[in-house]
Amino acid sequence: MSFNTFGHIFRVTTWGESHGPALGCTVDGVPPGVALREADIQPWMDKRKPGQNKFTTQRKEPDEVRILSGVFEGVTTGTPIQLMIENTDQRSKDYGDIAQAFRPGHADITYHQKYGLRDYRGGGRSSARETAARVAAGAVARAVLARLVPGLRITGYMVQMGVKGIDRARLDLAEVEKNPFWCPDPVAAADWAAYLDDLRLSHNSVGAVIEVVAEGVPAGLGAPLYGKLDSDLASAMMSINAVKGVEIGDGMAAAALTGVENADEIRMGDAGPEFLSNHAGGILGGISTGQPVVCRFAVKPTSSILTPRRTVNARGEEIDLVTKGRHDPCVGIRAVPVGEAMMACVILDHLLLDRGQTGGVRGRIG
């Protein structure tokens, strides 16, 4: 039981460690004949790669993707696609002090308790460096989705940093790529810059909330009970490093609503049924409604900080530990393209599952 694979028909297996020679993924279940080149994948990798500004880790990785199999003359063959990303800027010496100590907030102690050993260099397999492979897989999923559902669009952005949230009255998706936080509110983005600068200089970090929206998702994806679109989506987002909570639609806020407020009312439009609101986040009974699929996830503060923290070492001695190295003061920033990638993988997987079960046939209304 390796637990390195996710997906049903569109299946992704990631491999590699933070400080190994390379990492990557094997993507299986891609239909043949889809146009795919390394240049199609690289723009998504560039959104996630480290060292782009002072608010992210200064590790310099080009994150250039090589396609090793599954593509011939620029199109997919229907066989497994092997993607590789070389690690070029490891500084393993930064982690010598934690070889026998457990960093608070990290998986160091649980890996040791489970396996009796661990790769202490940057966290090894538990490092967020693994998410580079997910973004590569997500780029493949986007290429397939662009062919099967041309109007589908996936957009991620940060809606909260620490206690500071956006003003949704100012939400403008055109602003998302104009600031280092993928923030759709320009006023909030300016405030966050000063806020995070102070935290960074004081050797501290902060958490964030990311929202990912998929528009143009066909109605009918997902299945009741154990094949729910939202349960797979929640699982995918929860598997991202440092994520501690996931919401679909109104999520936890739905508990404060009444039935009158929460139920998304329906009327007939020219093209069929139209929902008057989207508290459900585009999913009812585990099946997509045709509305935008809305998912949010909470990312905890980066645990690797230069402020001394109390912990123990492998001998059971109590110590104070400073985590050296290059780390994100807000890991939520680079989680935005990862969340988009996981949304793309899940949507494509369920699209292929639906094609296999129903052939795309839909019940008529009106």
N, C-alpha and C positions, 0 to 999 in steps of 0.2 A: 504494500500500500504506500505509494510514493507521495500522493497528494500534491503533485506538482502540475496537475492538469485541471483545466476547467472547460465547461461547455459540453454539449451533447453531440450535435452533428458538426458544428463549427467548433473544433477542439483545439485548445492551445496548451502546449506544455512548455513552460519556461525552464531554463537551466543556467547555471553559472553563479558566481559569487562576486561580491563587491570588489575584491582585490585579486581575483583570478585573472588569467590572461584575456578572457572574453566572457561574454554572456549572450543569451539570445533565446530563441524559441523555435519550436516546431509547430506549424499551423496546418491542421488537417481539416478536410471537409470543404475545401474551397472548390466551387464549381470550375470546370475547365473553360478556357476561352475568355477569361477576364483579363483585360489589359493591366499589366503590373510591371513596373520597373523600380529600381532603387530610388530613382528621382521622385516617384510617387509617394514613397514612404518617408523620405528625409525631411520634408517640411514639418511633419508632425513630430519627428524626433527633435527638431530644432526648437520647438515650443517648450519641450521638457528639459533640454540639456542644461547642465549646471554651469555656473560661472558667467551668466549673462548680465548680472548687475550686482550691486553691493548687498542686495537683500536676499541673495541665494548663496549657497556654498560656492567657494572659490575654486573648487576642484574643476580643472579644465579638461573636459572630455568632448571631442568632436561628435561622438555618438553617430558615426557613419555606419550605415547598415549595408551588409553584403547579403545578397540572395544566393544561397548555395544550392538550392534544389527547388523543384516544383514549378519552375518558370522556363519556358522555351520560346525564343524569338519574341519576347515581350508579352507573352500571354501565359496564364496559368494552365497547367496540364491536368489538374484534378488530383495530382499526387501531393504528398506532404511538402510544404514549403519550409525550408530551413533558413532562418535569419540569424546572422551573427553580428554582434557589436563588440569591437575590441575595447578593452580597458587600456588607457594610455597614460593616465596620470594618478596612479596609486601612490600613496605615501604610507606604507604599512608601518614605518617606524613611529608614526604618530600614535599607534595603538599599543606600543610595547608596555606601557604602564597598566593596561587593563587586561593583560594576558592572564593574570591570576585574580582579577577583581571584577565585580559585577556592577555595571553601570545602572544606577536607579532609573526606572522607566523604560529600560531596554529589555530585549529578549535574552540577554546574556544568561541570567539566572535560570530561566525556564528551559533554555536549550541545554544547559549543563545538567539540570535535574532530569530532563528526559533522555538525553543521549550520552551523558557522561563526558562529552567533549564539545568543543565549539570552535569555529573560526572567528577569532577575536578581531581580525583585521577588518575594521569597518562594519562589523556585524555579519560578515560572510553572506550566507543565504538570506538572513533576515533583514539585510540592508534594503533601503528604498531604492538602491541602485537597480534592483531586480525589476522595478517598474519600467525601465527603459525597454525591456523586452515586451511588456504589455502594450506600450505605445506603438511599437513596431507591429504587433499583432492587430491592434486597433486600426492601423493604417491599411492593412490588408482587408479588414472587415469593411472599412469605408469604401474601398475600391469596389468590392462586391456589391455593397448597398447602392452605390452610385449607378450601377448597372441594373439592379433589380428594382430599386425604388428611387428613381432619379430625383424626386422632390424632397427626399428625407434630409433633414439638417440637424446636426448635433452641436450644441453650444454649451460650453461650461464657463463659469465665472465665479468669483469669490463674492459672497454676500455678507460676510462677517469676518472681522479680524479681532480676536479677543472679545472685548465687550462692545466694540465699535461696529455697527452694522450700516448697510446702505440705506438710503431713502428711496423706496421703490417708486416714488413719484418722479424721481430723476433717472430711473433705470433706462439706459441707452446702450444697446448692444454694440453700437458703433464705437463706444469708448473702451470696449474690453481689451483690445490689442494696443491701446494707446498709453498704457501704464504698466508697470512691472507686476501688478497684482491681479491682472485679468479682472479688473473691477469695472462694472457697468455704470458706476456713479462717479463722475470726475471730482466732485467735491469730497466724497469719502476717500478717494484714492490719494488726494493731496494730504488729507488728515492722517491716513494710514502711513504715509511715507515718514512723517515726523515722528509718529508713534513708534514705528518699528525701528527707526534709527536710534531712538533713545534706548529701547530694549536691547538692541544689538550692542551698543556701546557699553551698556551696563552688564554685559555677559548674561543676558536673559533671553527668553524666547516666548512665543505666544501661539495659541491655537487659531483655528479658522473654521468657517463653514463654506462649503463649495456647493453650488447648485448646477446641475446638468439637465438640460432640456433637449429632448428629441422631438422635433416637429416633422409632420408628414408621416408618422408611423401608421401603417394600415390598421384598421379595426380587425380584431380576431386573432391577434398573436397571443400566445399563452394558453394555458389549460387550467381547469379547476383543480384545486387541492394541491397535488404534489408537482405540478408543472407550471406553477404560476409565473407569469412574467415578472411580477413585482418581487416574488421571493428569490428568483434567480438574480434579479437586478440588485436586491439588497445584499445577497450573498457576495456578488461580484464587488460591490463597493466596499463592503465590510472587509474583504480580503486585502484591500490596499493597506500598505504600511501606515500605521499611526491613526487609522480611522477607528473611532470609538462609538459612532452612532450613525444610523441611516434613516431617512424619512422618504416616503412617497407621497406626493401631493402635500396636503396640509400636515400630514404626519402627526406628531405628538400634539399639535395645536388642535386637532380634530376632537380630542377628548374634552375640550372646553366649549365645543359647539353643541347646539341642539339639533335634533333631527331636521327641523325646518330649515336651519341655516346650512347644514352639511350636505344634504342630498342635492346632487346636480340635476336641476330640472331640465326637461327635454321638450323641444318643439320641432315641428316639421319645417324644413327649409327647402329651397329649390333643389338641392342635391341630396336630400334625405334628412334624417334626424340631426338636430343640432342641440348641443348642450349649452345651457345658459351660464354655466360656471364650471370650474375644474378643481373642486376640492379634492377629488379622488386622484388627481395627478395622472389622468389618462388611462387608468387601469381599474376595472371593476370585476370582482370575482376572479382575479388573476389574469384577465383577458383585456387586451388593449381596446379602447373605445374609439380610436381615431383622433382623439384630442392629443395635444402635446403631452408626452410622458415627462413628468417632472420628478427629479430625485435630488435630495440634498444629503450630504454627509459631513460629519464633524471630525476634524483632524485635531489631535491633541498637540500641545506645545512640543517642540523638539526637545528631547531628553538630554541630548549632548550639549552641555553648556559649560562655560569656564568658571562658573560659580561652584565652589566646593560643595559636594553633597555627601551625606552619610550613607555608608553601605558596608558590605563585608567582602572578604576575599575568599578564595577557595579553601583556605585553612580555617575559615570560620572566624577570622579576626575582624573586629570592627575598625573601619578606616574612614577617612574623608577622601573623596576622589574628585579630581578635576578632569573632565573629559576633553582632551586635546583633539586637534584635527580641524577639518573645514566642514562646517555644518550650517544648515539653513536656520536663520532665526525664526522663520515661519515656514514650516515644511508644506503648509497648505498652498503656497504659491505654485510650486511645481506639481502639486496634486491635481491641478485643474486639467491639464492634458491627459493625465492618467485616468481621471474620472470619465472624460470624453471617450477614451479608448475602451474602457470597460462597458460603457453604454453601447458603443458600436458593436462590440463582440456579442453582447447579450441580445441586442435587437436582431442581428443577423442570425444568430443561433436559433432564435424563436421563429424567425421568418422561414428558415430552412425546415424546422420541425413542422411548421404549419403546412408548408408545401407538401411534405411527406404524408401528413395525416389527412388533410382535407383537399389538397390540390388547389387551394385558394378559393374554393367554393364558399359563398357567403349566404346567410339567410336574408330573404327579401323583406323590406319594410316599406309599406306604402305601395 
